Amino acid sequence: MNSFDLIVVGGGPAGIFTAITAAENNLKVALLEKNKRIGNKILIAGSGKCNLTHTGATKEFLEKYGANGKFLKESLNKYSPEKFIEFFKKNGLPLILVEESGKYFPETFSSLDVVNLLKLKLEKLKVTIVHNVKIENISKDGDEFIINTENETYICDKVAIATGGKSYPGVGTTGDGYIMAKELGHKIVPPAPALAPIFVKDYMFEELSGISFQDTKITIWKDNKKVIQNKGAVLLTHTNFSGPGILDNSRYIENGSSLEINYIGKDYEFLNREIIDEMNLDGKKTVKKVLGQYFLPERFIRRILTAAEVAEDLKLAQLSKEKREILVKLLTSNKMEISKVGSFETAMVTKGGVALEEVNSKTMESKKVPGLYLVGEILDVDGDTGGYNIQAACSMGVLAGKSMKRGKEK
Ligand SMILES: Cc1cc2nc3c(=O)[nH]c(=O)nc-3n(C[C@H](O)[C@H](O)[C@H](O)COP(=O)(O)OP(=O)(O)OC[C@H]3O[C@@H](n4cnc5c(N)ncnc54)[C@H](O)[C@@H]3O)c2cc1C
């Protein structure tokens, strides 16, 4: 008989940690996954090295999820990064901190080791794992949930939908959970790609693919107002801006937003003044040589000079005020109209999803359907790169699992 206390739909980090915690809580649990194995996204996380979490106190964590981050206060407090790190240590796969980035990885830098550990843990706790089973719909009949797959029907007292978002559909996340949640009466905030490259109109770095800038000031503008400004790495590709700093900022882009990049780490006034001083000191120096003093890649300097229509051998004394100002602007505040954000195929997470006001952030239970839990990326909350998304998914899973008592909801 396919009857369980809890059925978890989706074997990503959120579903796995819900299942583990509920099973530890003595519930009879089944985990249903449409792929032939669980943890597909864990396998590709951090390019196969699996960046599981980040350094920082819970308060600092909360800031990494934008305005909706406050929803995670309870889950991150109850299951903090320290407890997550402890979990892996206790289970024989300690995490190590890569100091420069603040990211935690398994000491073997292997996503596969993480998935194997979690699978073993589920098996030890006697969680029934069913692979290759796509959930078509979920309904509630009295106190019981009825879960239909193509060939079978499952019955349970509680159900957790942990089907993730719509990004990287190739690994199984095709937005199925939104339909299930909607059918059960939940509102869905329109999903959109996030942690994705940014495309701008008249992109000028097609030839400079591979050049990157560390600790770059990035600003997103909308209607002449700053939406967000922070620092991060920027990578130039053939067609767009990418790199962690760009991916993080992509979460804040709306129609009509623009992107501003400061490649040089000095503001407009400062750089302008420095170039004037340099000109007064030695007007025979070429403009190109002066820009070289700022540790910019040569190919990049050439491209900027071309964009400003400044010849490579032009001397400082010959540089007009107008051209100097164009150059300084390009380097310190290169503002560009955004044409689009990368598609769901390339986005690392999905923003939008099940509306948070209909889910109890202290238990992860639906406020509309007792016994229904919603965990992980399916919800309208998403974080920066750096381990914040897996941590959030697992913290939500643990909170849900801890909140569940055996027996039917009244
Ligand atoms: C390339 C890439 C790299 C990433 N790297 C990192 C990183 O290093 N660190 C980090 O913190 N985050 C990373 N992320 C983001 C992170 O992987 C996700 O935010 C996280 O996995 C979300 O967890 P989840 O359990 O909510 O959903 P998911 O991990 O997406 O899991 C959902 C599961 O549900 C299953 N499913 C969907 N529909 C059904 C259905 N109808 N029936 C049955 N099963 C179903 C899916 O197959 C999937 O296994 C990365 C994402 C990508 C795409």
PDBQT file of the ligand as one rigid body, heavy atoms in Angstrom, charges set to zero:
ROOT
HETATM    1  C1  LIG A 501      24.306  25.301 -12.389  1.00  0.00    +0.000 C 
HETATM    2  C2  LIG A 501      23.852  25.588 -10.981  1.00  0.00    +0.000 A 
HETATM    3  C3  LIG A 501      24.802  25.708  -9.982  1.00  0.00    +0.000 A 
HETATM    4  C4  LIG A 501      24.396  25.998  -8.678  1.00  0.00    +0.000 A 
HETATM    5  N1  LIG A 501      25.352  26.085  -7.713  1.00  0.00    +0.000 NA
HETATM    6  C5  LIG A 501      24.979  26.366  -6.446  1.00  0.00    +0.000 A 
HETATM    7  C6  LIG A 501      25.942  26.403  -5.404  1.00  0.00    +0.000 A 
HETATM    8  O1  LIG A 501      27.124  26.098  -5.613  1.00  0.00    +0.000 OA
HETATM    9  N2  LIG A 501      25.520  26.721  -4.148  1.00  0.00    +0.000 N 
HETATM   10  C7  LIG A 501      24.192  27.019  -3.880  1.00  0.00    +0.000 A 
HETATM   11  O2  LIG A 501      23.863  27.324  -2.736  1.00  0.00    +0.000 OA
HETATM   12  N3  LIG A 501      23.261  26.954  -4.842  1.00  0.00    +0.000 NA
HETATM   13  C8  LIG A 501      23.618  26.613  -6.104  1.00  0.00    +0.000 A 
HETATM   14  N4  LIG A 501      22.662  26.541  -7.072  1.00  0.00    +0.000 N 
HETATM   15  C9  LIG A 501      21.241  26.748  -6.709  1.00  0.00    +0.000 C 
HETATM   16  C10 LIG A 501      20.730  25.521  -5.928  1.00  0.00    +0.000 C 
HETATM   17  O3  LIG A 501      21.159  24.339  -6.567  1.00  0.00    +0.000 OA
HETATM   18  C11 LIG A 501      19.206  25.524  -5.822  1.00  0.00    +0.000 C 
HETATM   19  O4  LIG A 501      18.772  26.777  -5.330  1.00  0.00    +0.000 OA
HETATM   20  C12 LIG A 501      18.738  24.419  -4.892  1.00  0.00    +0.000 C 
HETATM   21  O5  LIG A 501      19.104  23.164  -5.413  1.00  0.00    +0.000 OA
HETATM   22  C13 LIG A 501      17.217  24.458  -4.695  1.00  0.00    +0.000 C 
HETATM   23  O6  LIG A 501      16.868  23.351  -3.931  1.00  0.00    +0.000 OA
HETATM   24  P1  LIG A 501      15.400  22.728  -3.976  1.00  0.00    +0.000 P 
HETATM   25  O7  LIG A 501      15.483  21.457  -3.213  1.00  0.00    +0.000 OA
HETATM   26  O8  LIG A 501      14.414  23.729  -3.585  1.00  0.00    +0.000 OA
HETATM   27  O9  LIG A 501      15.121  22.420  -5.510  1.00  0.00    +0.000 OA
HETATM   28  P2  LIG A 501      15.933  21.535  -6.557  1.00  0.00    +0.000 P 
HETATM   29  O10 LIG A 501      17.310  21.281  -6.118  1.00  0.00    +0.000 OA
HETATM   30  O11 LIG A 501      15.720  22.196  -7.842  1.00  0.00    +0.000 OA
HETATM   31  O12 LIG A 501      15.189  20.145  -6.501  1.00  0.00    +0.000 OA
HETATM   32  C14 LIG A 501      13.874  19.953  -6.951  1.00  0.00    +0.000 C 
HETATM   33  C15 LIG A 501      13.700  18.497  -7.327  1.00  0.00    +0.000 C 
HETATM   34  O13 LIG A 501      12.321  18.244  -7.605  1.00  0.00    +0.000 OA
HETATM   35  C16 LIG A 501      12.239  17.348  -8.699  1.00  0.00    +0.000 C 
HETATM   36  N5  LIG A 501      10.940  17.490  -9.341  1.00  0.00    +0.000 N 
HETATM   37  C17 LIG A 501      10.470  18.561 -10.027  1.00  0.00    +0.000 A 
HETATM   38  N6  LIG A 501       9.221  18.323 -10.467  1.00  0.00    +0.000 NA
HETATM   39  C18 LIG A 501       8.891  17.092 -10.037  1.00  0.00    +0.000 A 
HETATM   40  C19 LIG A 501       7.724  16.277 -10.195  1.00  0.00    +0.000 A 
HETATM   41  N7  LIG A 501       6.665  16.684 -10.901  1.00  0.00    +0.000 N 
HETATM   42  N8  LIG A 501       7.719  15.045  -9.638  1.00  0.00    +0.000 NA
HETATM   43  C20 LIG A 501       8.797  14.598  -8.947  1.00  0.00    +0.000 A 
HETATM   44  N9  LIG A 501       9.916  15.314  -8.781  1.00  0.00    +0.000 NA
HETATM   45  C21 LIG A 501       9.967  16.544  -9.315  1.00  0.00    +0.000 A 
HETATM   46  C22 LIG A 501      13.395  17.782  -9.590  1.00  0.00    +0.000 C 
HETATM   47  O14 LIG A 501      13.764  16.783 -10.484  1.00  0.00    +0.000 OA
HETATM   48  C23 LIG A 501      14.480  18.101  -8.572  1.00  0.00    +0.000 C 
HETATM   49  O15 LIG A 501      15.270  16.983  -8.286  1.00  0.00    +0.000 OA
HETATM   50  C24 LIG A 501      23.020  26.198  -8.375  1.00  0.00    +0.000 A 
HETATM   51  C25 LIG A 501      22.076  26.048  -9.388  1.00  0.00    +0.000 A 
HETATM   52  C26 LIG A 501      22.478  25.741 -10.673  1.00  0.00    +0.000 A 
HETATM   53  C27 LIG A 501      21.431  25.573 -11.740  1.00  0.00    +0.000 C 
ENDROOT
TORSDOF 0
